[in-house]
């Protein structure tokens, strides 16, 4: 199971965010984000929820409890959702 610090760093990099950019979105300092990624500090519940929202994952995903990722398709048409489902099925069957 991956640790919170590893998951956070991976997600931040996937979003092409620096620690400073992420810190600004969370209303914390860069040193706090650095401490999270080093594992020397853990976010409050409020910041954990902000992290999940900012990185588009669930808190369970951030905590390493559930490794399933969720896609937000709320702004897509039914046809677009069907196409994405077909692609997922194609990749999952291999």
Beta strands, then each sheet from edge to edge (+ up, - down):
end
